[in-house]
Amino acid sequence: MTDQAVDTESTERTEKTEKTETEKTERTGNGRPPAGTDTTAEQLFLGRTRELKELRADIERAGLDTLSGRKAPRARVLLIAGRPGFGRTALAEELVRQVAHRYPDGVYRARLTEPGGTPVPTERTARDLLTELGLPTPAGAGEDELSAALREALAGRRALLLLDDAADAAQVDALLPDTPECLVVAVSGGPLTGIADVRPCTLGGLDTKSALELLTRYTGSVRITVDPRAAESLAEECAAQPAALVLAGGWLAAHPKAAVADLAKHLHAADGEGTALARVLRLSHDALPGSRSRMLRLLSLAPAGLADPHTASALAGCSVDTAHAALDDLAELGFLHTVDSPLPQYEVPGCLLPLLRSLAADHERPAELQLARARMLERTLRLLHSCRAVTETDSVQAREKLLGLPRALRFSTPRAAEEWLRVRRPALLAAARLAVADGELDTLARRLMSQLVRAMVAHFGTQAAAPDLYGVHQLVLDVAERRNLPREKAAALLNLADLDARTGRTAEALVRYRAALDAGRQANDPYATGRAMESVGGAHQELGDYDRAADWYGRALAQRLARDERADAARLYGRIATAHTYAGRYGEALRGWRSALAGHRRLGDVGGQARALSEMARVQEYAGRPEEALQTCQEAVEWARRAEDVRLQAALHLRLADTLERLGDPAAARLHRGAAGRMLGEELQDGETGETGETHETHETHETDESGEVDGGRRDGRDGGHGRNGEIAAEQGSNTCEIRSASDGK
């Protein structure tokens, strides 16, 4: 959380011996005590008794609508306002802990501002909340659609939303549930003007007793009780700010022989050099060993403020074990929060990030910061490559590449790689956004996005990863437009359009397919051009404009014929025939399927011949020629048998059964249904049809590798013919884009 106050994050110190040796407990990002201790969250939280009492009373207090005799139309909003570092999030978390039992449908959290201060788009926040609710989130859906879906999902629920670090009222308003049974706890730096009946609670510093108790957790009780006036003076110099007090406690813990009064004098001498937190941070930073202080400064570059040992290792240029030990030390001293995660992960407090960036600018040259950022992105890229390669268990080449990586970059099992990818997903997506925003590392950014997409598809699948892939493809498009890379622009537009088409936004997809066609022509890329023309045809077909669909398929066919791409030409004849079938032009449809059949026959494609004959039989039946359909279907069964396509054979037997029933031969129809049932290994009821083999209407998705070769894939045309979600891979030093598509059935 942005400024998780150290009220809940600070480590406890217990006196183990007569010499008052102290022992720090682990910190967790959500304020819970570490496993194996008896400390409760209530014991970790300090002070704020009055504020908690007021907030809990505000929940029960009647609102303006109730007082006027109307039912409250929306959820009640409690606002905790204050500057970062004063424990806003800690108070919100404690309030949520105390009242969570009243909301049986769960507690949901969202952070509305990125660590750098950039507001998080409402679309992304709503998507994350819907995912947490276990609901689907269509790729590319807009802010209004997702906000409405979130409100609908929360309707009738009694849930609690914690919206941390809100930048303005608009962010909160877009997420408010339309049900008074829900409660929203918002954390912000100021008032949320525009939200009716908001309940503000403004935070200042801790009371003196709580401030001293917080220091005691780091120093032990003796150093505070022997000089209580110095301790009070130190708390005053820290403005009783929890974040500043934690750093002060960490400094005292690192200097066991220093008196509390010494630290208070140092801070008083630095009065006027910024805020209390800035003074304590600078003093604590300067007291660190050189390697630790440098790593602390460079952690300000960590994406989303989240760092793991690999990130720290790459930033500082040290080993992973050294980085892990340094992160633990910095967490003990209060500079970092330990995130509650299956893997080691740390968070830079949001209140410290701008100060650390200022320190980095003062101590590091711009070129060194850029080099550290590049090392971090390169390490992330290699980890993503390893994460994907570990899933390719059947590839000898992939295993060799994996063994060529350092041991620290290898994953032991695909499951371990998937867990790492899931845990680090927010930081990985943030790294891609930061790399693109940097503008100076576009080649590295393109490679990073390529590996990120491949890893997500390998572990989560194209459909599950589609919302994240949509955002990555948009980033690729940004880079392609900025660098004037028309081939990559075409690939990104095609991928985005495919995702639009899959989620029903066919009109938007059509616009992008046309733009991809223009970019493909500009790049003189026949593969992207052909793919775009065919996709334009598929979009028109989905929109019911079959004449234009056939026309665009014809343009794509002409290009394939000119390049002597026979397999693709045969498939396109089938697509043209499909468009004519939808338009009711059965004679032209039959001519198209005959051309497709001839093409497959020349290629020796037995399965293609079977599917083409199957579609011819369908069209003949539509045209009212059942005897011809019966004969063609029987021929298709024979070719399907030669192709050893059992499911196609079963589907054709079912079609034969339907045709025979219409021709008045129910006994033969039952025989064919029985044959289909035996082939599929299950009883099929009358009228049931098989999915596979029903149509030969296909749509190309192509894969362009670095040598420019293309593999055409087939797709069922009943969905409008849009290509499947693809992934873009832009390799370093080349404008080559790869569009890799998941094959049918995956």
C-alpha positions in Angstrom: 0.0 0.0 0.0 1.2 3.5 -0.7 1.8 4.7 2.8 1.0 1.8 4.9 1.7 3.4 8.2 4.3 1.8 10.4 1.6 1.6 13.1 0.9 -1.8 11.5 4.1 -2.5 9.7 6.7 -1.8 12.4 8.6 -4.7 13.9 8.2 -5.7 17.5 11.2 -5.8 19.8 11.2 -8.0 22.9 13.8 -8.0 25.6 15.4 -11.5 25.6 18.2 -10.9 28.0 19.3 -8.7 30.9 21.3 -6.6 28.3 18.0 -5.8 26.6 18.9 -7.4 23.3 16.1 -6.8 20.8 14.7 -9.0 18.1 12.8 -7.8 15.1 9.9 -9.7 13.8 9.1 -10.0 10.1 6.8 -7.5 8.5 3.9 -8.2 6.3 2.4 -6.0 3.7 -1.2 -6.3 5.0 -0.4 -5.6 8.7 -0.7 -9.2 9.9 2.0 -10.5 12.2 4.4 -13.1 10.9 3.6 -16.8 11.2 4.7 -18.4 14.5 4.2 -15.3 16.7 1.4 -14.6 19.1 1.2 -10.9 18.1 -2.2 -9.9 16.7 -3.0 -7.2 14.2 -4.7 -5.3 17.0 -1.5 -5.3 19.1 0.5 -4.1 16.2 -1.7 -1.1 15.6 -1.0 1.9 17.7 -3.2 4.8 18.7 -6.0 6.4 16.6 -8.6 5.4 19.2 -10.6 8.5 18.7 -10.5 8.3 14.9 -11.5 4.7 14.9 -14.4 5.4 17.2 -15.6 8.3 15.0 -15.3 6.2 11.8 -17.3 3.3 13.3 -20.0 5.7 14.5 -20.2 7.2 11.0 -21.1 3.8 9.6 -24.2 3.7 11.8 -25.1 7.4 11.4 -28.0 8.3 9.3 -27.2 10.0 6.0 -28.7 13.0 4.4 -31.0 10.9 2.2 -32.3 9.0 5.3 -32.9 12.2 7.1 -34.9 13.5 4.2 -37.0 10.3 4.0 -35.3 8.8 1.0 -33.5 5.5 0.8 -29.8 5.9 0.3 -29.1 5.2 -3.4 -25.5 4.3 -3.1 -22.9 2.8 -0.7 -21.8 4.9 2.2 -18.3 6.5 1.8 -15.9 7.0 4.7 -12.9 9.2 3.9 -9.6 9.0 5.6 -7.6 12.0 4.5 -4.1 13.1 5.3 -0.6 13.4 3.9 1.4 10.2 2.9 3.3 8.7 5.7 0.8 9.6 8.5 -0.8 6.2 8.6 -3.8 6.7 6.4 -3.7 3.1 5.0 -2.9 1.6 8.4 -6.0 3.2 9.9 -8.1 2.1 7.0 -6.8 -1.5 7.3 -7.5 -1.5 11.0 -11.0 -0.2 10.5 -11.6 -2.8 7.8 -10.3 -5.5 10.2 -12.7 -4.4 12.9 -15.9 -4.3 10.8 -15.2 -6.9 8.1 -17.5 -9.4 9.9 -20.4 -7.2 9.1 -19.8 -7.7 5.3 -20.1 -11.4 4.6 -19.6 -11.0 0.9 -16.0 -10.0 1.3 -13.4 -7.2 1.5 -12.0 -5.9 -1.8 -9.0 -3.6 -2.1 -7.8 -1.4 -4.9 -5.0 1.1 -5.2 -6.0 4.2 -7.2 -2.6 5.9 -7.7 0.6 4.4 -8.9 3.8 4.8 -6.7 5.0 7.5 -9.0 1.9 9.6 -8.4 0.1 8.7 -11.7 -3.6 8.0 -11.2 -4.5 4.4 -12.1 -7.1 4.3 -15.0 -10.5 3.4 -13.8 -10.7 0.7 -16.4 -7.7 -1.1 -14.9 -9.1 -0.8 -11.3 -12.5 -2.0 -12.2 -11.0 -4.9 -14.2 -8.9 -5.9 -11.1 -11.9 -5.8 -8.8 -14.0 -7.9 -11.2 -11.2 -10.4 -11.4 -11.1 -10.5 -7.6 -14.8 -11.1 -7.6 -14.2 -14.1 -9.9 -16.1 -12.5 -12.9 -15.0 -12.3 -16.5 -13.5 -9.0 -17.9 -13.7 -8.7 -21.7 -10.4 -7.6 -23.2 -10.5 -4.0 -24.4 -13.7 -3.2 -22.6 -13.9 0.5 -21.8 -14.2 2.3 -18.5 -18.0 2.8 -18.6 -18.6 -0.8 -19.5 -16.4 -2.2 -16.7 -17.7 0.3 -14.1 -21.3 -0.8 -14.9 -20.3 -4.4 -14.7 -18.7 -3.8 -11.3 -21.8 -2.1 -10.0 -24.0 -4.9 -11.3 -21.7 -7.5 -9.7 -21.9 -5.7 -6.3 -25.7 -5.3 -6.5 -27.4 -7.3 -3.8 -24.1 -8.0 -2.0 -22.9 -6.8 1.3 -19.3 -6.1 0.6 -16.6 -3.7 1.7 -14.3 -1.8 -0.7 -11.0 -0.2 0.4 -9.9 2.3 -2.2 -6.4 3.4 -1.3 -4.6 6.5 -2.4 -7.5 8.1 -4.4 -6.3 11.0 -6.5 -9.7 12.7 -6.9 -13.4 12.2 -6.4 -14.0 11.0 -10.0 -11.9 7.8 -9.4 -14.0 6.9 -6.3 -17.3 7.9 -7.9 -16.8 5.6 -10.9 -16.4 2.6 -8.5 -19.2 3.3 -6.0 -21.7 0.4 -5.7 -25.3 1.3 -6.2 -26.4 -0.4 -3.1 -26.5 1.0 0.5 -25.6 -2.4 2.0 -22.0 -1.9 0.8 -19.4 0.3 2.5 -16.5 2.1 0.8 -13.5 3.2 2.8 -11.5 5.7 0.7 -8.0 7.0 1.5 -7.0 10.3 -0.1 -4.7 13.3 0.4 -7.7 15.7 0.5 -11.4 16.1 0.4 -13.4 14.2 -2.2 -15.5 17.1 -3.4 -18.5 15.9 -5.5 -19.3 12.8 -3.6 -22.5 13.3 -1.6 -22.6 12.6 2.1 -18.9 11.7 2.3 -17.6 11.1 5.9 -14.1 12.6 6.2 -11.5 11.8 8.9 -8.4 13.9 8.7 -5.2 12.5 10.2 -2.3 14.3 11.9 0.6 12.9 13.9 0.3 10.1 16.5 -0.3 11.0 20.2 2.8 11.1 22.3 2.2 7.8 24.1 1.7 5.9 20.8 4.8 7.6 19.2 7.0 6.6 22.1 5.6 3.0 22.0 6.5 2.9 18.3 10.0 3.9 19.0 10.2 1.4 21.8 9.5 -1.4 19.4 12.8 -0.7 17.8 15.0 0.5 20.6 13.7 -1.5 23.6 12.1 0.1 26.6 15.3 1.0 28.5 16.6 3.7 26.1 13.2 5.4 26.1 12.5 5.2 29.9 16.0 6.5 30.9 15.5 9.7 28.9 11.8 10.2 28.3 12.3 14.0 27.5 14.7 13.2 24.8 12.3 10.6 23.4 9.5 13.1 23.4 11.8 15.6 21.7 12.6 13.1 19.0 8.9 12.3 18.5 8.3 16.1 18.1 11.2 16.4 15.6 9.6 13.6 13.6 6.2 15.5 13.7 4.8 12.3 15.3 4.6 11.0 11.8 4.6 7.2 11.8 6.8 6.8 8.7 9.4 9.2 10.2 9.3 7.5 13.6 9.9 4.1 12.0 13.0 5.4 10.2 14.2 7.0 13.4 13.6 3.7 15.3 15.6 1.9 12.6 18.5 4.3 12.9 18.6 3.9 16.7 18.4 0.1 16.3 21.4 0.2 13.9 23.3 2.4 16.4 22.8 0.7 19.8 25.4 2.9 21.5 23.8 6.2 20.4 21.5 8.0 22.8 18.0 9.0 21.8 19.0 12.6 22.5 21.8 12.4 19.9 19.4 11.6 17.1 17.0 14.4 18.3 19.9 16.9 18.1 20.9 15.7 14.6 17.4 16.2 13.4 17.0 19.6 15.1 20.3 20.7 13.5 18.9 19.8 10.1 15.7 21.8 10.7 14.6 23.7 7.6 16.0 21.1 5.2 12.6 19.8 4.1 9.9 17.9 5.9 10.5 15.8 9.0 10.3 12.6 6.9 12.9 13.9 4.4 15.3 14.8 7.2 15.0 11.4 8.9 15.4 9.6 5.6 18.5 11.6 4.6 20.1 11.0 8.0 19.2 7.2 7.9 20.3 6.9 4.3 23.7 8.6 5.0 24.3 6.2 7.9 23.9 3.1 5.7 27.0 1.3 4.2 27.7 2.4 0.7 26.3 -0.6 -1.1 23.1 -0.5 1.0 22.5 3.2 0.5 23.1 2.8 -3.3 20.7 -0.1 -3.5 18.1 1.9 -1.5 18.4 4.8 -4.0 18.1 2.5 -7.0 15.0 0.8 -5.6 13.2 4.0 -6.6 13.3 2.6 -10.1 11.5 -0.6 -9.2 8.3 -1.0 -11.3 5.2 -0.2 -9.2 7.4 0.1 -6.2 7.7 -3.7 -6.0 11.1 -5.3 -5.8 12.3 -8.9 -5.4 15.9 -10.2 -5.1 16.3 -10.4 -8.9 15.1 -6.8 -9.4 17.5 -5.5 -6.7 20.3 -7.6 -8.0 20.0 -6.2 -11.5 19.6 -2.6 -10.3 22.7 -2.7 -8.1 24.7 -5.1 -10.2 25.3 -7.7 -7.4 24.4 -11.3 -6.9 20.9 -12.4 -6.1 21.8 -13.7 -2.6 23.6 -10.4 -1.8 20.5 -8.5 -3.0 18.2 -10.7 -0.9 20.2 -10.1 2.3 20.3 -6.3 1.6 16.5 -6.2 1.1 16.0 -8.0 4.4 18.3 -5.5 6.1 16.5 -2.5 4.6 13.2 -4.0 5.6 14.3 -4.4 9.2 15.4 -0.7 9.3 12.0 0.4 8.1 12.9 1.5 4.5 10.8 -1.3 2.9 7.7 -3.3 3.6 7.8 -7.1 3.2 4.9 -8.1 1.0 2.8 -11.1 2.1 3.6 -13.3 -0.8 4.6 -16.9 -1.6 7.9 -15.5 -3.0 10.2 -12.9 -1.5 8.8 -9.5 -2.5 9.2 -6.1 -1.0 7.5 -2.8 -1.4 8.9 0.7 -1.3 6.5 2.9 0.8 4.8 5.4 -1.4 5.7 8.2 0.9 9.4 7.4 0.5 9.5 7.0 -3.3 9.7 10.7 -4.3 12.4 11.3 -1.6 14.4 8.3 -2.8 14.2 9.5 -6.4 15.5 12.9 -5.3 18.4 11.1 -3.5 19.1 9.1 -6.6 19.2 12.2 -8.7 21.6 13.8 -6.3 24.0 10.8 -6.0 23.8 9.0 -9.4 24.6 10.3 -12.9 21.7 10.1 -15.4 23.7 7.6 -17.4 24.1 5.3 -14.4 20.3 5.4 -13.7 19.6 4.6 -17.3 22.1 1.7 -17.1 20.5 0.4 -13.9 17.0 0.6 -15.5 18.3 -1.3 -18.6 19.9 -4.0 -16.5 16.6 -4.5 -14.6 14.6 -4.8 -17.8 17.2 -7.2 -19.3 17.0 -9.4 -16.2 13.2 -9.3 -16.4 13.4 -10.3 -20.0 15.7 -13.3 -19.3 13.4 -14.4 -16.5 10.4 -14.3 -18.8 12.3 -16.3 -21.4 13.1 -18.9 -18.8 9.5 -18.8 -17.6 8.3 -19.7 -21.0 11.0 -22.1 -22.0 10.4 -24.3 -19.0 7.0 -25.2 -20.4 8.5 -26.4 -23.7 9.3 -29.8 -22.4 9.2 -31.5 -25.8 11.7 -29.1 -27.4 15.3 -30.1 -27.3 16.4 -26.6 -28.4 14.4 -25.0 -25.6 15.9 -27.3 -23.0 19.4 -26.4 -24.3 18.7 -22.7 -24.1 17.3 -23.2 -20.6 20.4 -25.0 -19.4 22.5 -22.2 -20.9 21.0 -19.8 -18.5 22.6 -19.1 -15.1 21.2 -21.3 -12.3 19.6 -18.3 -10.6 17.5 -17.6 -13.6 16.1 -21.1 -14.1 12.8 -22.4 -12.8 12.7 -25.9 -11.4 9.3 -26.8 -12.7 6.6 -25.2 -14.9 4.5 -24.8 -11.8 7.2 -22.7 -10.1 7.4 -20.6 -13.2 3.7 -20.0 -13.3 3.7 -19.0 -9.6 6.4 -16.5 -10.2 4.6 -15.1 -13.2 1.4 -14.8 -11.2 3.0 -13.1 -8.2 5.1 -10.7 -10.3 2.4 -9.9 -12.8 1.6 -6.4 -11.5 5.3 -5.5 -11.5 5.9 -7.1 -15.0 3.1 -5.1 -16.5 4.3 -2.0 -14.8 7.8 -2.7 -16.1 6.4 -2.8 -19.7 4.6 0.5 -19.2 7.7 2.1 -17.7 9.9 0.9 -20.5 7.6 2.3 -23.1 7.2 5.6 -21.3 11.0 6.0 -21.0 11.3 6.4 -24.7 15.1 5.7 -24.7 14.8 1.9 -24.4 12.3 1.0 -27.1 14.3 -1.9 -28.5 14.6 -3.5 -25.0 10.9 -2.6 -24.4 9.8 -4.5 -27.6 11.8 -7.6 -26.6 10.4 -7.4 -23.1 6.8 -7.2 -24.3 7.4 -10.1 -26.7 8.6 -12.4 -23.9 5.8 -11.2 -21.6 3.1 -12.1 -24.1 4.7 -15.5 -24.8 5.0 -16.3 -21.1 1.4 -15.3 -20.4 0.1 -17.3 -23.3 2.2 -20.4 -22.3 1.1 -20.4 -18.7 -2.4 -18.8 -18.6 -3.7 -19.4 -22.1 -4.7 -16.8 -24.7 -8.2 -16.4 -23.5 -7.4 -16.0 -19.8 -4.5 -13.6 -20.5 -6.5 -11.6 -23.1 -7.1 -8.5 -20.9 -3.4 -8.1 -20.1 -2.5 -8.9 -23.7 -4.7 -6.1 -24.9 -2.8 -3.6 -22.9 0.6 -5.0 -24.0 -0.4 -4.8 -27.7 -1.5 -1.2 -27.1 2.0 -0.5 -25.8 3.6 -2.2 -28.8 1.4 0.1 -31.0 2.6 3.2 -29.1 6.3 2.2 -29.7 5.6 1.3 -33.4 4.0 4.7 -34.0 6.7 6.6 -32.2 9.5 4.8 -34.0 7.7 4.7 -37.4 7.8 0.9 -37.6 4.9 0.1 -40.0 5.3 -3.7 -39.9 5.1 -3.8 -36.1 2.2 -1.3 -36.3 0.3 -3.6 -38.6 0.9 -6.6 -36.3 -0.2 -4.7 -33.2 -3.3 -3.5 -34.9 -4.2 -7.0 -36.1 -3.8 -8.4 -32.6 -5.9 -5.6 -31.1 -8.5 -6.0 -33.7 -8.6 -9.8 -33.1 -9.3 -9.2 -29.4 -12.0 -6.6 -30.3 -13.6 -9.1 -32.6 -13.6 -11.9 -30.0 -15.4 -9.6 -27.5 -18.1 -8.6 -30.0 -16.7 -5.1 -30.9 -16.8 -6.0 -34.6 -17.2 -2.4 -35.9 -14.1 -1.3 -33.9 -12.2 -4.4 -35.1 -13.1 -3.4 -38.7 -11.5 0.0 -38.3 -8.3 -1.5 -36.9 -8.1 -4.1 -39.7 -8.3 -1.3 -42.3 -5.6 0.6 -40.4 -3.5 -2.6 -40.3 -4.0 -3.0 -44.1 -2.6 0.5 -44.6 0.4 -0.2 -42.4 1.1 -3.5 -44.1 1.1 -1.8 -47.5 3.4 0.9 -46.2 5.8 -1.8 -44.9 5.4 -3.7 -48.2 4.6 -6.8 -46.0 2.5 -9.2 -48.1 1.7 -11.4 -45.1 0.3 -8.6 -43.0 -1.5 -7.2 -46.0 -3.1 -10.6 -46.9 -4.1 -11.2 -43.3 -5.6 -7.8 -43.0 -7.7 -8.1 -46.2 -9.0 -11.5 -45.1 -9.8 -10.1 -41.6 -11.7 -7.1 -43.2 -13.7 -9.7 -45.1 -14.4 -11.6 -41.9 -15.5 -8.4 -40.1 -17.9 -7.6 -42.9 -19.2 -11.2 -42.8 -19.8 -10.9 -39.1 -21.7 -7.6 -39.7 -23.9 -9.3 -42.3 -22.5 -7.5 -45.3 -21.8 -10.7 -47.3 -21.2 -8.9 -50.7 -18.3 -6.9 -49.2 -17.1 -10.0 -47.3 -16.8 -12.0 -50.6 -15.2 -9.0 -52.3 -12.4 -8.7 -49.6 -11.9 -12.5 -49.6 -11.5 -12.2 -53.3 -8.8 -9.6 -53.0 -6.9 -11.7 -50.5 -7.3 -14.7 -52.8 -5.8 -12.7 -55.8 -2.8 -12.0 -53.7 -2.4 -15.6 -52.7 -2.7 -16.8 -56.2 -0.1 -14.2 -57.4 2.3 -15.6 -54.8 1.5 -19.2 -55.7 0.4 -19.9 -52.1 -1.9 -22.8 -53.0 -2.9 -23.9 -49.5 -4.0 -20.4 -48.5 -5.8 -20.0 -51.9 -7.7 -23.3 -51.4 -8.8 -22.1 -48.0 -9.9 -18.7 -49.3 -12.0 -20.3 -52.0 -13.9 -21.9 -49.0 -14.3 -18.5 -47.3 -15.7 -17.0 -50.4 -18.1 -19.9 -50.7 -19.2 -19.4 -47.1 -20.0 -15.7 -47.8 -22.1 -16.7 -50.8 -23.8 -19.4 -48.7 -24.8 -16.8 -46.1 -26.1 -14.6 -48.9 -28.2 -17.4 -50.3 -26.2 -17.6 -53.6 -25.9 -21.4 -53.6 -24.7 -21.7 -57.1 -21.7 -19.5 -56.5 -21.1 -21.2 -53.2 -20.9 -24.6 -54.9 -18.5 -23.2 -57.5 -16.3 -21.9 -54.6 -16.3 -25.2 -52.8 -15.4 -27.0 -56.0 -12.4 -24.7 -56.5 -11.4 -25.3 -52.9 -11.8 -29.1 -53.4 -9.6 -28.9 -56.5 -7.0 -27.0 -54.7 -6.8 -29.5 -51.8 -6.7 -32.3 -54.3 -3.6 -30.8 -56.0 -2.0 -30.4 -52.6 -2.8 -33.9 -51.6 -4.6 -32.6 -48.5 -6.9 -35.5 -47.7 -8.5 -33.8 -44.7 -9.1 -30.7 -46.7 -10.9 -32.6 -49.4 -13.1 -34.3 -46.8 -14.1 -30.9 -45.3 -14.7 -29.3 -48.7 -17.0 -32.2 -49.7 -18.8 -31.9 -46.4 -19.5 -28.2 -47.1 -20.6 -28.9 -50.6 -23.1 -31.4 -49.3 -24.4 -28.8 -46.8 -24.9 -26.2 -49.6 -26.6 -28.8 -51.9 -29.0 -29.5 -49.1 -29.7 -25.8 -48.6 -30.3 -25.6 -52.3 -33.0 -28.3 -52.1 -31.0 -31.0 -53.8 -31.0 -33.7 -51.0 -30.1 -36.6 -53.4 -26.9 -34.9 -54.5 -26.2 -33.9 -50.9 -26.5 -37.5 -49.9 -24.1 -38.7 -52.6 -21.5 -35.9 -51.8 -21.7 -36.6 -48.1 -21.0 -40.3 -48.6 -18.0 -39.3 -50.6 -16.9 -37.0 -47.8 -17.2 -39.9 -45.3 -14.8 -41.9 -47.4 -12.2 -39.1 -47.6 -12.6 -38.4 -43.8 -11.9 -42.2 -43.2 -8.7 -41.9 -45.3 -7.7 -38.8 -43.3 -8.4 -40.7 -40.1 -10.5 -37.8 -38.8 -12.9 -39.7 -36.5 -14.8 -36.6 -35.3 -15.4 -35.4 -38.9 -16.6 -38.9 -39.8 -19.0 -38.9 -36.9 -20.3 -35.4 -37.9 -20.8 -36.6 -41.5 -22.7 -39.7 -40.3 -25.0 -37.4 -38.3 -25.6 -35.3 -41.4 -26.3 -38.3 -43.4 -28.8 -39.4 -40.8 -30.6 -36.0 -41.0 -30.7 -36.2 -44.8 -32.0 -39.8 -44.9 -34.8 -38.9 -42.5 -35.8 -36.0 -44.8 -35.7 -38.5 -47.7 -38.0 -40.9 -45.7 -35.5 -43.6 -44.7 -35.5 -43.6 -40.8 -34.0 -47.1 -40.6 -30.8 -46.0 -42.5 -30.7 -42.8 -40.4 -30.6 -44.8 -37.2 -27.7 -46.9 -38.6 -25.7 -43.8 -39.3 -26.5 -42.3 -35.8 -25.3 -45.5 -34.2 -22.1 -45.4 -36.2 -21.5 -41.8 -35.1 -22.1 -42.9 -31.5 -19.6 -45.7 -31.7 -17.0 -43.4 -33.2 -17.4 -40.8 -30.5 -17.6 -43.5 -27.8 -20.9 -42.2 -26.4 -24.6 -42.3 -27.0 -25.8 -39.4 -29.3 -29.4 -38.4 -29.2 -31.4 -37.8 -32.4 -30.7 -34.3 -33.8 -27.3 -33.8 -32.0 -24.5 -32.6 -34.1 -20.8 -32.6 -33.7 -18.7 -29.5 -33.3 -15.7 -30.6 -35.2 -15.9 -31.0 -38.9 -19.2 -29.0 -39.2 -17.6 -26.5 -41.5 -14.6 -25.8 -43.6 -15.0 -22.0 -43.2 -11.6 -20.9 -42.0 -9.7 -17.8 -41.4 -6.0 -17.4 -41.5 -3.8 -16.3 -38.7 -0.2 -16.2 -39.7 3.1 -16.4 -38.0 5.9 -14.4 -39.4 9.3 -15.4 -38.2 12.5 -13.5 -38.6 13.2 -15.0 -42.0 9.8 -13.9 -43.3 8.2 -17.4 -43.5 4.5 -17.7 -42.8 2.4 -20.6 -41.4 -1.3 -20.4 -42.1 -3.7 -21.6 -39.4 -7.3 -22.6 -39.8 -10.2 -21.4 -37.9 -13.9 -22.1 -37.8 -15.6 -19.3 -39.8 -18.9 -19.2 -37.9 -17.4 -16.6 -35.5 -17.1 -14.1 -38.3 -13.6 -15.2 -39.3 -11.5 -13.0 -37.1 -8.0 -14.3 -36.3 -7.3 -15.5 -32.8 -5.5 -13.5 -30.3 -1.8 -13.2 -31.2 1.4 -12.3 -29.7 3.9 -9.8 -31.0 7.5 -10.4 -30.8 9.8 -7.6 -31.8 13.4 -8.7 -31.7 16.3 -6.4 -31.0 17.8 -4.7 -34.0 15.0 -5.7 -36.3 11.6 -4.4 -37.3 10.3 -7.9 -37.6 7.0 -8.7 -35.9 5.8 -12.1 -35.1 2.1 -12.8 -34.9 1.8 -16.2 -33.2 -1.7 -17.6 -32.9 -3.0 -20.3 -30.7 -4.2 -23.2 -32.8 -7.9 -24.4 -32.7 -8.7 -26.4 -29.6 -6.1 -24.9 -27.4 
